[in-house]
Amino acid sequence: MVAFLGFMLAPLHRTNASFFPPQPNADKFINFDGRGFMINGKRVFLASGSMHYQRVPRALWKNRLLKMKRDGFNCVQTYIFWSYQEPREGQFNFHGRRNLAAFLHLVKKMGFYAVLRVGPYSNGEWNSGGLPIWLKFIPGLNIRQSDPPFLHAVGAYFNKLLPIVAANEINHGGPVIMVQLENEDAAGWGAVLPNRYYQYLYHKALTLGIDVPMFFSGQHHGASPAGVGPWVTQGRTSPWYTTEMWCGWYTDYRHRAAGQHVLTYQAPWHVIGYGGNGYDVYLAVGGTTPSHFYDNINKASYDFAAPIGQGGDLRPLYYHYKFTNDFARSFQKILEASMNVGLYVSHLPPGMRSFCRVSPYGRIDFFQNLTMRPVICTPPDGCPMVIAPQHLFPMVSKFSLNRYFTLQHGCARILRIVHQGSVTSVITYGPPHSPILLRLNQKAPGPVIASPAFRESGIFTHQYTLHTDIPAHGIKIYTLRVHQRTLRIFTVRRGLARRTWFLHEAGKRVIVFGPRYAGRLLRQNHRLLLQTVDPLNQSLAVKNK
């Protein structure tokens, strides 16, 4: 028995947290509604990660961004620290590692969007939160309020900074899709103008050409910012987004202790399951605070237990984020156009609960294990799934895979959906020998050539059912082919899924299984040259035909 109920679990701030709308000349490029973000007219889930360009040598920007790209991130968030760009009053420095425009051009070239946190106050464990020391010597100046000497200093800085930001907005061909003003100020978060200081910042930004959505102070910061359960989505006017989903803490180096990982690992799944439309992993890339800009707690290291460490090393958390980033981007049409619908499923095992996100493009049912032990749960019309302690299992249904097939019911963990010309690939994963059950509806006529493992049923609408298990070793591949279009189902164990990479370079979309990291992909003499990295981060060259 399945019944639908309304959720009333959310604090009020989730409904009211909002963004200022884009200006008319930008709304076709970046916009939003209460269900999600729209970029260039398409629904996009923001799988964002913070990388502070000031804390990474310029020669390593590309290396770190490529590692983010391989991990499934599609957006980069960064602070802009005032004291770094105007170290002395009236002396601006936008060269070398301080070259914001060069960083944004690289971000765009590598296929990312960008969210900029321009201040003037930033925090970020940067000395004085990025406020330059020379402000201290201006008589009578009061920071972060409508004080004429402070506004004069901010105005001069913004006159130099914001035209660079505006020139790199998405409506001008750049990557910038949102701008945050101020940071972590109790006066107001989101789209509020509580005082003359906030009004000044907002209107100054508009005057200097900031057309993309803006917001104040941040959105939903925390180690698990989505809270403890699904919230009401009906009546929202802005998407739910977090600018800081903490993967560690500013005093951490390397990965965190095992007991702290449960919350860290599940936080992005909570955003996806509870009704969120994007998150920013803070930090995705650890760094080093240059010169005298660090504070008296952190010194130079700003590693933050990031999935990509201060030295460029890949931590266990890096491989975990592949699961959430790739899943959210594969099903972003559902996640960015959905409503939360309370779902009550009878006869669930003790300690389990379920909920659902429904959209015109399909639905995702979530089954969550709230206990500290593994639980075997059988979703409706599905197969038994072992759900780890505190974990969440998403089951996708009624989702169009391509012109010919719909995933009518998917009782399987799906890593990613990849479109490669006439081939659509669905990569599923799980523990060895665990079952999966997929029901695929043919939605366009034509003769179908199917792998023997598929069972066909239906008279007017042909349905193909795949009931198999995850191999202990290697990869199993099942295919459906119609009119020269191929649907491939890959099944791999969880460990191999962590080492599955999706590359779109050298004119090719390539799926790579096996290496711990897949770096640059080059075409050379009719061959593809793939650079990988072993556990000790020693570069190797592997040739693949």
DRENLUM-65940 format. One line per 4 residues: number of its first residue (from 1); for each residue x, y, z of C-alpha. Coordinates in pm, 1 decimal, always signed. Layout:
NUM> X:Y:Z | ...
# end
This chain:
1> +0.0:+0.0:+0.0 | +132.0:+344.6:-92.8 | -24.5:+671.6:+25.3 | +85.3:+1031.0:-30.0
5> +118.0:+1274.4:+256.1 | +241.5:+1633.3:+289.8 | +568.0:+1705.1:+471.7 | +577.8:+1970.4:+741.1
9> +933.4:+1913.7:+859.2 | +1112.1:+2224.9:+735.5 | +1203.7:+2534.8:+932.9 | +1061.6:+2851.9:+785.1
13> +1399.4:+2981.9:+659.9 | +1411.4:+2709.3:+396.4 | +1104.4:+2851.6:+229.6 | +1213.5:+3213.2:+259.4
17> +1581.7:+3184.4:+160.6 | +1591.1:+3341.8:-182.4 | +1786.6:+3515.2:-458.3 | +1742.2:+3847.9:-630.6
21> +1618.3:+3775.1:-984.7 | +1844.5:+3828.0:-1286.2 | +1820.9:+4146.6:-1487.8 | +1617.7:+4124.6:-1814.0
25> +1926.3:+4096.8:-2036.7 | +2047.8:+3792.2:-1839.9 | +1728.9:+3598.8:-1763.9 | +1749.2:+3389.3:-2081.7
29> +2094.1:+3269.3:-1973.2 | +2044.5:+3216.6:-1599.2 | +1713.1:+3206.4:-1418.2 | +1528.2:+3013.3:-1151.2
33> +1189.7:+2934.6:-1007.0 | +1076.2:+2764.3:-688.8 | +1171.7:+2422.8:-827.0 | +1522.4:+2482.7:-953.3
37> +1783.4:+2657.9:-1164.8 | +1767.7:+2709.1:-1542.1 | +2085.0:+2778.6:-1739.0 | +2056.5:+2854.7:-2109.1
41> +1698.0:+2730.9:-2094.7 | +1780.1:+2390.2:-1941.5 | +1729.0:+2260.7:-1591.0 | +2071.2:+2229.8:-1421.8
45> +2164.8:+2087.5:-1081.8 | +2458.9:+2282.7:-938.2 | +2717.4:+2029.9:-821.0 | +2961.5:+2298.1:-710.9
49> +3291.9:+2291.7:-527.5 | +3492.2:+2572.3:-369.4 | +3841.0:+2640.3:-500.7 | +4005.8:+2963.6:-391.7
53> +4228.2:+3073.9:-678.4 | +4438.0:+3281.7:-437.2 | +4531.1:+2967.8:-241.7 | +4643.2:+2762.2:-543.2
57> +4950.4:+2854.3:-752.2 | +4844.1:+2970.2:-1096.2 | +5050.5:+2693.6:-1259.0 | +4829.2:+2439.7:-1076.9
61> +4487.6:+2593.9:-1149.9 | +4428.0:+2367.1:-1448.4 | +4540.0:+2056.0:-1261.8 | +4300.7:+2118.5:-975.0
65> +4009.4:+2214.2:-1200.9 | +4058.6:+1898.9:-1407.4 | +4041.8:+1689.6:-1091.6 | +3717.5:+1864.4:-1001.3
69> +3581.8:+1799.0:-1350.0 | +3666.4:+1429.2:-1328.2 | +3480.3:+1416.0:-996.9 | +3156.4:+1530.2:-1160.7
73> +3151.4:+1893.5:-1042.5 | +2999.9:+2139.9:-1289.9 | +3049.3:+2465.5:-1098.2 | +3333.9:+2641.7:-914.9
77> +3279.6:+2879.0:-624.7 | +3542.8:+3121.5:-497.2 | +3588.5:+3413.7:-264.7 | +3746.8:+3734.7:-388.9
81> +3951.2:+3879.1:-102.1 | +3965.5:+4258.6:-104.2 | +4301.1:+4280.5:+75.2 | +4457.6:+4053.7:-187.5
85> +4337.5:+4261.6:-481.0 | +4395.1:+4606.8:-322.8 | +4677.7:+4553.2:-71.0 | +4743.3:+4928.0:-52.4
89> +4479.6:+5195.0:-91.0 | +4434.5:+5274.5:-458.5 | +4697.5:+5018.6:-568.4 | +4510.2:+4732.2:-736.0
93> +4678.4:+4406.5:-829.8 | +4509.9:+4169.9:-1076.5 | +4823.7:+4000.2:-1208.8 | +4971.8:+3652.5:-1170.2
97> +4786.0:+3444.1:-913.8 | +4566.7:+3749.3:-845.6 | +4439.5:+3755.8:-1205.4 | +4069.2:+3694.2:-1154.9
101> +3987.2:+3732.3:-1525.6 | +4245.4:+3468.1:-1620.8 | +4101.2:+3229.7:-1362.5 | +3747.3:+3281.6:-1490.5
105> +3857.6:+3232.7:-1851.6 | +4010.7:+2896.9:-1752.9 | +3698.0:+2801.5:-1558.3 | +3489.8:+2871.7:-1870.3
109> +3730.7:+2688.5:-2102.4 | +3713.5:+2377.1:-1885.1 | +3333.8:+2371.6:-1892.7 | +3239.9:+2500.8:-1546.3
113> +2995.9:+2760.0:-1421.9 | +3113.9:+2999.4:-1150.1 | +2963.8:+3150.5:-833.8 | +3160.3:+3450.0:-701.7
117> +3158.1:+3572.3:-342.4 | +3280.3:+3929.9:-385.4 | +3251.9:+4066.2:-31.1 | +3358.2:+4327.6:+60.3
121> +3385.5:+4114.0:+377.7 | +3454.9:+3747.3:+306.8 | +3574.8:+3563.5:+620.0 | +3715.3:+3242.3:+465.2
125> +3970.8:+3228.1:+749.2 | +4158.9:+3504.6:+566.3 | +4317.5:+3777.9:+775.2 | +4048.5:+4029.4:+877.2
129> +3804.2:+3847.8:+652.2 | +3964.4:+4010.3:+349.8 | +3918.9:+4368.4:+473.2 | +4248.6:+4547.9:+395.9
133> +4459.8:+4664.9:+686.4 | +4479.8:+5018.4:+550.0 | +4113.0:+5072.3:+640.1 | +4228.7:+5087.5:+1002.5
137> +4415.9:+5410.2:+936.6 | +4122.0:+5602.9:+788.4 | +3995.4:+5830.5:+1069.8 | +3647.4:+5751.9:+1197.7
141> +3585.5:+5460.4:+960.6 | +3330.1:+5198.1:+1069.6 | +3328.4:+4874.9:+872.3 | +3026.4:+4689.0:+726.7
145> +2775.9:+4968.2:+771.4 | +2651.6:+5276.7:+595.6 | +2949.6:+5487.8:+697.2 | +3064.8:+5739.5:+431.0
149> +3442.4:+5667.9:+459.3 | +3379.8:+5292.0:+439.7 | +3134.7:+5324.3:+149.2 | +3386.2:+5543.6:-32.6
153> +3654.8:+5274.0:+4.2 | +3415.5:+4995.6:-96.8 | +3297.5:+5198.9:-395.2 | +3648.7:+5252.4:-526.3
157> +3723.2:+4879.4:-491.7 | +3397.5:+4772.3:-656.2 | +3459.4:+5020.2:-940.6 | +3769.7:+4815.0:-1023.6
161> +3644.7:+4464.6:-937.0 | +3286.4:+4442.1:-1054.9 | +3346.8:+4534.2:-1421.2 | +3577.6:+4230.1:-1435.1
165> +3299.9:+4017.4:-1285.9 | +3037.9:+4164.7:-1521.2 | +3252.2:+4097.5:-1828.8 | +3264.7:+3730.3:-1728.8
169> +2893.7:+3680.9:-1662.3 | +2716.8:+3408.6:-1856.0 | +2516.2:+3658.0:-2062.7 | +2849.5:+3795.7:-2187.3
173> +2990.2:+3454.6:-2274.0 | +3159.9:+3390.9:-1939.0 | +3098.7:+3134.5:-1663.5 | +2957.1:+3353.8:-1382.1
177> +2597.9:+3259.0:-1296.7 | +2557.1:+3409.9:-946.9 | +2720.0:+3670.0:-723.2 | +2717.8:+3679.9:-343.8
181> +2751.7:+4016.3:-168.2 | +2887.0:+4036.6:+187.4 | +2928.4:+3714.6:+388.6 | +2792.9:+3569.2:+709.6
185> +2642.6:+3893.3:+830.4 | +2363.6:+3858.1:+1083.9 | +2185.6:+4157.2:+931.9 | +2045.5:+3946.1:+653.6
189> +2089.2:+3647.9:+423.4 | +1939.6:+3582.7:+82.2 | +1734.4:+3849.9:-94.2 | +1692.0:+4103.1:+183.6
193> +1776.9:+4472.6:+205.2 | +1761.6:+4536.1:+580.0 | +1960.5:+4858.4:+592.4 | +2126.3:+5134.0:+388.5
197> +2455.6:+4943.7:+371.7 | +2290.7:+4646.9:+200.5 | +2098.5:+4879.6:-28.4 | +2422.3:+5050.1:-127.0
201> +2596.6:+4719.6:-211.8 | +2306.5:+4589.5:-416.7 | +2249.8:+4905.8:-619.0 | +2623.0:+4959.4:-666.6
205> +2647.8:+4609.8:-814.8 | +2356.4:+4679.1:-1048.4 | +2510.8:+5008.8:-1157.6 | +2838.2:+4831.7:-1242.2
209> +2669.9:+4573.9:-1464.7 | +2597.5:+4274.3:-1242.8 | +2301.4:+4117.3:-1423.7 | +2302.3:+3761.5:-1286.4
213> +2112.6:+3663.4:-968.7 | +2262.1:+3802.4:-648.0 | +2220.4:+3715.8:-282.6 | +2359.5:+3827.3:+52.6
217> +2573.8:+3649.0:+312.3 | +2533.4:+3290.8:+186.7 | +2281.2:+3010.2:+184.0 | +2238.3:+2728.7:+436.0
221> +2587.8:+2668.4:+573.7 | +2663.9:+2351.6:+768.3 | +2807.3:+2001.8:+779.8 | +2465.1:+1865.9:+685.6
225> +2279.3:+2179.4:+574.3 | +1969.5:+2002.4:+440.5 | +1858.5:+1914.3:+792.0 | +1695.6:+1592.6:+908.2
229> +1418.7:+1532.9:+657.3 | +1230.5:+1649.9:+345.6 | +1073.5:+1992.8:+358.4 | +776.2:+2164.1:+199.2
233> +854.4:+2267.3:-158.4 | +510.9:+2398.1:-251.6 | +499.3:+2776.8:-260.7 | +872.8:+2831.1:-293.7
237> +990.0:+3114.0:-518.9 | +1364.5:+3034.2:-517.6 | +1563.1:+2708.9:-537.7 | +1717.1:+2554.5:-228.5
241> +2097.5:+2583.6:-246.8 | +2384.0:+2572.5:+1.2 | +2696.4:+2783.2:-49.1 | +2886.5:+2588.3:+216.5
245> +2838.5:+2215.4:+268.7 | +3137.7:+2150.4:+489.6 | +3350.0:+1845.9:+408.9 | +3581.2:+1916.1:+702.7
249> +3694.2:+2208.6:+913.4 | +3957.8:+2478.0:+889.7 | +4176.3:+2301.5:+1148.2 | +4167.1:+1967.6:+961.7
253> +4436.0:+1823.1:+741.7 | +4394.3:+1504.5:+533.5 | +4067.4:+1312.9:+565.8 | +3861.8:+1323.3:+881.7
257> +3825.5:+1044.5:+1137.4 | +3602.8:+752.0:+1040.7 | +3328.6:+846.0:+1286.4 | +3295.4:+1192.0:+1131.5
261> +3262.0:+1059.7:+779.7 | +2904.0:+928.6:+813.3 | +2757.7:+1278.8:+819.5 | +3001.9:+1411.7:+561.0
265> +2929.7:+1129.1:+317.2 | +2553.7:+1150.1:+352.2 | +2516.8:+1531.1:+343.2 | +2498.0:+1559.4:-40.6
269> +2249.3:+1270.3:-56.7 | +2036.4:+1456.9:+198.3 | +2035.5:+1765.3:-26.4 | +1935.3:+1551.7:-326.1
273> +1671.1:+1356.0:-137.9 | +1517.2:+1623.0:+82.4 | +1438.9:+1874.9:-193.7 | +1760.6:+2063.9:-274.1
277> +1863.2:+2203.9:-612.1 | +2236.9:+2228.5:-561.9 | +2523.5:+2236.4:-317.1 | +2874.8:+2369.9:-287.1
281> +3134.8:+2144.5:-126.3 | +3343.4:+2367.9:+98.7 | +3627.6:+2309.9:+19.8 | +3661.0:+2090.4:-286.6
285> +4027.8:+2190.4:-327.2 | +4256.0:+2253.9:-31.5 | +4507.2:+2535.4:-59.6 | +4777.5:+2748.6:+96.5
289> +4709.2:+3101.0:+217.3 | +4988.0:+3316.8:+73.6 | +5221.0:+3558.1:+247.5 | +5083.8:+3730.1:+558.4
293> +4716.4:+3684.1:+468.5 | +4655.9:+3385.0:+696.4 | +4516.6:+3433.3:+1045.1 | +4661.1:+3331.0:+1382.0
297> +4472.5:+2997.9:+1392.6 | +4529.9:+2843.3:+1052.5 | +4870.0:+2976.5:+949.3 | +4936.6:+2897.1:+584.9
301> +4756.8:+2563.4:+545.6 | +4393.8:+2575.2:+437.4 | +4339.4:+2208.7:+361.0 | +3993.5:+2175.7:+521.1
305> +4004.6:+1792.4:+480.0 | +3907.1:+1860.2:+118.9 | +3849.0:+1574.5:-127.9 | +4135.6:+1723.9:-333.0
309> +4405.0:+1797.8:-78.1 | +4636.4:+2092.9:-38.5 | +4903.8:+1893.7:-224.0 | +4666.5:+1778.6:-498.8
313> +4622.4:+1433.4:-343.6 | +4288.4:+1255.0:-382.0 | +4123.5:+1151.5:-55.0 | +3855.1:+881.8:-1.5
317> +3592.1:+1155.7:+1.8 | +3686.0:+1245.7:-357.7 | +3563.3:+909.3:-479.9 | +3245.9:+934.3:-275.6
321> +3145.9:+1265.5:-432.1 | +3152.3:+1095.2:-773.4 | +2838.0:+905.5:-674.2 | +2637.5:+1212.7:-575.2
325> +2768.5:+1451.8:-840.8 | +2716.5:+1206.8:-1128.0 | +2372.2:+1097.5:-1005.8 | +2245.9:+1453.8:-955.7
329> +2367.8:+1565.1:-1297.3 | +2219.4:+1259.3:-1469.9 | +1875.2:+1323.5:-1322.1 | +1885.4:+1702.4:-1296.9
333> +1571.7:+1736.5:-1510.5 | +1380.9:+1564.8:-1230.5 | +1559.1:+1733.7:-940.7 | +1530.5:+2086.3:-1084.3
337> +1159.9:+2061.9:-1170.6 | +1022.9:+1854.6:-883.9 | +800.2:+1886.5:-582.8 | +845.1:+1693.6:-260.1
341> +564.6:+1445.9:-211.5 | +532.0:+1257.5:+114.0 | +539.6:+886.3:+40.0 | +425.8:+626.5:+289.3
345> +519.2:+269.4:+200.2 | +373.8:+3.8:+428.2 | +575.0:-291.7:+558.2 | +912.7:-119.9:+545.4
349> +1165.7:-272.1:+785.8 | +1202.1:-100.8:+1124.3 | +1426.8:+202.3:+1105.8 | +1347.0:+272.5:+738.3
353> +1155.9:+565.6:+593.5 | +1067.4:+674.5:+240.6 | +990.8:+996.2:+53.4 | +964.9:+1109.9:-307.4
357> +1043.9:+1390.7:-555.6 | +802.0:+1408.8:-849.2 | +837.7:+1615.7:-1167.3 | +701.8:+1617.3:-1523.9
361> +1024.1:+1438.3:-1624.0 | +997.1:+1146.6:-1382.2 | +1020.8:+1069.4:-1016.3 | +1274.4:+951.8:-760.6
365> +1167.7:+751.5:-455.6 | +1415.9:+758.8:-168.0 | +1450.1:+488.8:+96.8 | +1655.7:+589.1:+398.9
369> +1810.3:+367.5:+664.9 | +1804.5:+561.1:+992.1 | +1971.2:+285.7:+1195.0 | +2334.8:+204.0:+1263.6
373> +2316.5:-138.5:+1099.7 | +2261.2:-256.9:+741.0 | +1896.1:-312.2:+651.5 | +1748.7:-520.0:+367.7
377> +1463.0:-326.3:+210.1 | +1244.3:-428.5:-84.6 | +1091.1:-121.7:-254.7 | +747.8:-163.3:-418.7
381> +778.6:-374.6:-737.2 | +1153.9:-389.1:-677.9 | +1413.5:-633.4:-552.1 | +1580.0:-664.4:-210.7
385> +1840.0:-390.5:-157.9 | +2093.8:-382.2:+123.5 | +2105.2:-24.2:+251.7 | +2405.7:+66.3:+465.0
389> +2370.6:+239.3:+803.8 | +2248.1:+598.7:+769.5 | +2248.8:+566.5:+389.4 | +1984.0:+663.4:+136.9
393> +1884.8:+460.3:-171.2 | +1728.6:+645.5:-471.3 | +1495.0:+458.3:-707.4 | +1426.2:+634.2:-1040.4
397> +1115.2:+579.3:-1250.4 | +936.4:+724.0:-1555.7 | +1254.3:+890.0:-1685.0 | +1324.2:+921.8:-2057.8
401> +1664.6:+775.2:-2143.3 | +1658.7:+855.3:-2515.0 | +1419.0:+875.3:-2808.0 | +1331.5:+506.0:-2789.3
405> +1335.8:+398.6:-2424.6 | +1201.4:+513.4:-2089.0 | +1330.7:+387.3:-1756.9 | +989.5:+292.2:-1625.2
409> +1120.0:+147.9:-1300.8 | +1479.1:+131.5:-1179.3 | +1552.4:-64.3:-863.6 | +1927.3:-14.5:-895.6
413> +2198.7:+226.8:-789.2 | +2274.3:+439.8:-1095.8 | +2608.1:+614.5:-1122.0 | +2558.3:+810.8:-1442.7
417> +2381.9:+824.9:-1778.7 | +2610.2:+904.4:-2073.4 | +2507.5:+992.9:-2430.0 | +2769.6:+903.8:-2692.3
421> +2624.1:+976.3:-3034.9 | +2385.8:+691.7:-3114.2 | +2468.0:+511.8:-2787.1 | +2316.9:+578.5:-2444.8
425> +2497.5:+415.6:-2152.5 | +2358.1:+360.2:-1803.2 | +2616.4:+260.6:-1541.4 | +2476.3:+75.1:-1240.1
429> +2671.8:-40.7:-936.1 | +2644.4:-204.0:-596.6 | +2799.2:-464.4:-368.2 | +2908.2:-785.9:-547.7
433> +2619.4:-1028.7:-614.9 | +2355.8:-772.9:-512.1 | +2046.6:-773.2:-739.5 | +1920.1:-502.1:-973.0
437> +1584.8:-478.4:-1150.0 | +1525.3:-244.3:-1446.3 | +1203.9:-212.7:-1646.6 | +1240.2:-26.4:-1976.1
441> +948.2:+80.5:-2194.3 | +990.2:+115.5:-2568.9 | +828.3:+446.6:-2660.7 | +891.1:+456.4:-3038.3
445> +811.3:+172.1:-3279.6 | +1078.8:-40.8:-3438.6 | +1230.8:-388.3:-3417.3 | +1439.7:-439.6:-3103.6
449> +1748.3:-656.3:-3070.9 | +1793.0:-735.9:-2702.3 | +2052.1:-920.0:-2496.0 | +1925.0:-1262.5:-2385.0
453> +1900.4:-1147.2:-2022.0 | +1613.4:-911.4:-2107.2 | +1258.4:-1042.5:-2070.5 | +998.7:-885.4:-2300.2
457> +639.0:-825.7:-2197.6 | +348.5:-606.1:-2300.5 | +130.7:-600.6:-2611.9 | +79.8:-238.3:-2710.3
461> +374.6:-95.4:-2514.2 | +671.5:-326.6:-2520.5 | +848.4:-353.5:-2188.3 | +1189.7:-509.1:-2138.6
465> +1284.6:-626.1:-1790.5 | +1641.4:-685.9:-1678.2 | +1677.8:-877.6:-1352.2 | +2041.9:-953.0:-1284.7
469> +2311.7:-902.0:-1023.3 | +2631.2:-708.3:-976.3 | +2941.7:-904.7:-1080.0 | +3213.0:-973.5:-822.6
473> +3475.9:-899.8:-1085.8 | +3481.2:-720.3:-1417.5 | +3184.8:-567.2:-1599.9 | +2857.6:-707.2:-1733.8
477> +2702.9:-528.1:-2033.2 | +2344.4:-567.8:-2160.1 | +2209.0:-398.8:-2474.3 | +1886.0:-300.2:-2644.9
481> +1916.6:-185.2:-3006.9 | +1653.6:-24.3:-3229.0 | +1699.3:+174.3:-3553.3 | +2078.0:+197.5:-3508.0
485> +2030.6:+338.3:-3158.8 | +2183.2:+139.9:-2873.3 | +2102.9:+141.7:-2503.7 | +2376.7:-15.9:-2292.4
489> +2339.3:-118.9:-1929.0 | +2669.5:-158.6:-1742.7 | +2682.4:-334.7:-1405.5 | +2994.9:-296.1:-1191.5
493> +3084.9:-345.9:-827.8 | +3097.1:-36.7:-609.7 | +3477.2:-32.2:-592.2 | +3504.7:-21.8:-971.4
497> +3233.3:+245.6:-991.7 | +3461.3:+470.2:-785.6 | +3721.0:+428.8:-1060.2 | +3486.6:+490.9:-1352.8
501> +3557.1:+812.7:-1539.5 | +3356.7:+1011.0:-1793.2 | +3569.4:+1212.3:-2034.1 | +3463.4:+1452.2:-2307.5
505> +3785.5:+1560.3:-2473.8 | +3978.9:+1521.6:-2798.4 | +3645.5:+1518.6:-2982.8 | +3531.9:+1204.7:-2800.9
509> +3301.1:+1104.7:-2516.8 | +3481.0:+819.7:-2344.8 | +3402.0:+597.4:-2045.9 | +3712.5:+464.7:-1870.8
513> +3703.8:+184.3:-1613.0 | +3983.7:+98.2:-1376.5 | +4245.9:+368.1:-1304.5 | +4245.0:+553.3:-975.2
517> +4244.6:+877.5:-1169.5 | +4198.4:+965.0:-1537.6 | +4382.0:+1282.7:-1629.8 | +4435.5:+1432.7:-1974.2
521> +4298.1:+1259.3:-2283.7 | +4481.9:+1333.6:-2609.9 | +4448.0:+1211.5:-2967.2 | +4782.2:+1107.0:-3117.9
525> +4834.8:+912.1:-3442.8 | +4476.7:+775.3:-3445.8 | +4512.1:+665.0:-3084.5 | +4385.7:+807.9:-2758.6
529> +4654.1:+880.8:-2500.6 | +4524.2:+880.9:-2142.7 | +4727.6:+1009.3:-1850.6 | +4648.7:+833.5:-1524.7
533> +4780.2:+857.5:-1168.8 | +4872.2:+567.7:-941.4 | +4812.7:+564.6:-561.6 | +5137.1:+757.2:-504.4
537> +5038.3:+1020.5:-760.9 | +5313.1:+915.3:-1001.9 | +5212.7:+994.5:-1361.1 | +5178.1:+705.7:-1604.2
541> +5089.9:+703.4:-1973.4 | +4844.9:+437.6:-2087.5 | +4763.7:+398.5:-2457.5 | +4418.2:+287.8:-2561.3
545> +4295.3:+216.9:-2912.7
# end
